[in-house]
Amino acid sequence: MNKPEFVDYVADALGTTKKDTKVYVDGIFDSIVELLDQGEEVNFNGFGKFTMEDVQAATRRNPKTGESVKVEAHRKPKFKFSNTLKSGLR
């Protein structure tokens, strides 16, 4: 399911317009990204937790060419599913 399909699904489930629902969904996604950028964790009990992870600099190998490539240290987003979601219980 892609984002427009998700917006349609939520709009139907809530009985709201697709236009309003898209604004809400975009707002939620934008807020999560902004909070992660500020160093905050975003935790939804029963769903999961969004965090940022530090990745150390390393030398990797391009599998297509076999060439060594240096990857600089960076941060990347990470999501951990809650145990409730993993077990399928709600």
The 8 nearest C-alpha neighbors of each residue, nearest first, counted from 0:
[[1, 4, 5, 2, 3, 8, 6, 7],
 [0, 2, 4, 3, 5, 6, 7, 8],
 [1, 3, 5, 4, 6, 0, 7, 24],
 [4, 2, 6, 5, 1, 7, 21, 0],
 [5, 3, 7, 1, 2, 6, 0, 8],
 [4, 6, 2, 8, 3, 7, 1, 9],
 [5, 7, 3, 9, 4, 8, 21, 10],
 [8, 6, 4, 10, 5, 9, 17, 11],
 [7, 9, 5, 11, 6, 10, 4, 12],
 [10, 8, 12, 6, 11, 7, 13, 5],
 [11, 9, 15, 7, 13, 17, 12, 8],
 [10, 12, 14, 8, 9, 13, 7, 15],
 [11, 13, 9, 10, 14, 8, 15, 7],
 [14, 12, 10, 15, 11, 9, 8, 16],
 [13, 15, 11, 10, 12, 16, 9, 17],
 [16, 14, 10, 13, 17, 20, 11, 19],
 [17, 15, 18, 19, 10, 20, 14, 11],
 [16, 18, 20, 10, 19, 21, 7, 6],
 [17, 19, 21, 16, 20, 22, 15, 10],
 [20, 18, 22, 16, 21, 17, 23, 15],
 [19, 21, 17, 23, 22, 18, 10, 24],
 [20, 22, 24, 18, 23, 19, 6, 25],
 [21, 23, 19, 25, 20, 24, 26, 18],
 [24, 22, 26, 20, 21, 25, 27, 19],
 [23, 25, 21, 27, 26, 22, 20, 28],
 [26, 24, 28, 22, 27, 23, 29, 21],
 [27, 25, 23, 29, 24, 28, 30, 22],
 [26, 28, 30, 24, 25, 29, 23, 31],
 [27, 29, 25, 31, 30, 26, 24, 32],
 [30, 28, 26, 32, 31, 27, 25, 33],
 [31, 29, 33, 27, 28, 32, 26, 34],
 [30, 32, 28, 34, 33, 29, 35, 27],
 [33, 31, 29, 35, 30, 34, 36, 28],
 [32, 34, 30, 36, 31, 35, 29, 37],
 [35, 33, 37, 31, 39, 36, 32, 30],
 [36, 34, 38, 39, 32, 37, 33, 31],
 [35, 37, 33, 34, 38, 32, 39, 51],
 [36, 38, 34, 35, 39, 33, 32, 40],
 [39, 37, 35, 36, 34, 40, 51, 50],
 [40, 38, 35, 34, 37, 41, 50, 36],
 [39, 41, 50, 49, 35, 42, 38, 48],
 [40, 42, 49, 48, 39, 50, 43, 31],
 [41, 43, 48, 47, 44, 40, 49, 46],
 [42, 44, 46, 47, 48, 45, 41, 81],
 [45, 43, 46, 42, 47, 81, 48, 83],
 [44, 46, 83, 81, 84, 43, 47, 82],
 [47, 45, 81, 43, 44, 84, 80, 83],
 [48, 46, 80, 81, 43, 79, 42, 44],
 [47, 49, 42, 79, 41, 78, 43, 50],
 [48, 50, 78, 41, 77, 40, 42, 79],
 [51, 49, 40, 77, 76, 78, 48, 35],
 [50, 52, 76, 75, 77, 74, 35, 53],
 [51, 53, 75, 74, 76, 54, 77, 50],
 [54, 52, 74, 73, 55, 75, 51, 72],
 [55, 53, 73, 72, 74, 52, 56, 75],
 [56, 54, 72, 57, 53, 73, 71, 70],
 [55, 57, 72, 71, 70, 54, 58, 69],
 [58, 56, 70, 69, 59, 55, 71, 72],
 [57, 59, 69, 68, 70, 67, 60, 56],
 [60, 58, 68, 67, 69, 57, 61, 70],
 [59, 61, 67, 66, 68, 65, 62, 58],
 [60, 62, 65, 66, 63, 64, 67, 59],
 [63, 61, 65, 64, 60, 66, 59, 67],
 [62, 64, 61, 65, 66, 60, 67, 68],
 [65, 63, 66, 61, 62, 60, 67, 68],
 [64, 66, 61, 62, 60, 63, 67, 68],
 [65, 67, 64, 61, 60, 68, 62, 63],
 [68, 66, 60, 59, 61, 58, 65, 69],
 [69, 67, 59, 58, 60, 70, 66, 61],
 [68, 70, 58, 57, 59, 71, 67, 56],
 [71, 69, 57, 56, 58, 68, 72, 59],
 [70, 72, 56, 73, 69, 57, 55, 54],
 [73, 71, 56, 55, 54, 70, 74, 53],
 [74, 72, 54, 53, 71, 75, 55, 56],
 [75, 73, 53, 52, 54, 51, 76, 72],
 [74, 76, 52, 51, 77, 53, 73, 54],
 [77, 75, 51, 50, 52, 78, 74, 49],
 [76, 78, 50, 51, 49, 52, 75, 79],
 [77, 79, 49, 48, 50, 80, 47, 76],
 [80, 78, 48, 47, 81, 49, 77, 50],
 [81, 79, 47, 46, 84, 85, 82, 78],
 [82, 80, 47, 46, 84, 83, 45, 85],
 [81, 83, 85, 84, 86, 80, 45, 46],
 [84, 82, 81, 86, 45, 85, 88, 87],
 [83, 85, 87, 81, 82, 86, 46, 45],
 [86, 84, 82, 87, 83, 81, 80, 88],
 [85, 87, 83, 84, 88, 82, 81, 89],
 [86, 88, 84, 85, 83, 89, 82, 81],
 [89, 87, 86, 83, 84, 85, 82, 45],
 [88, 87, 83, 84, 45, 86, 46, 85]]
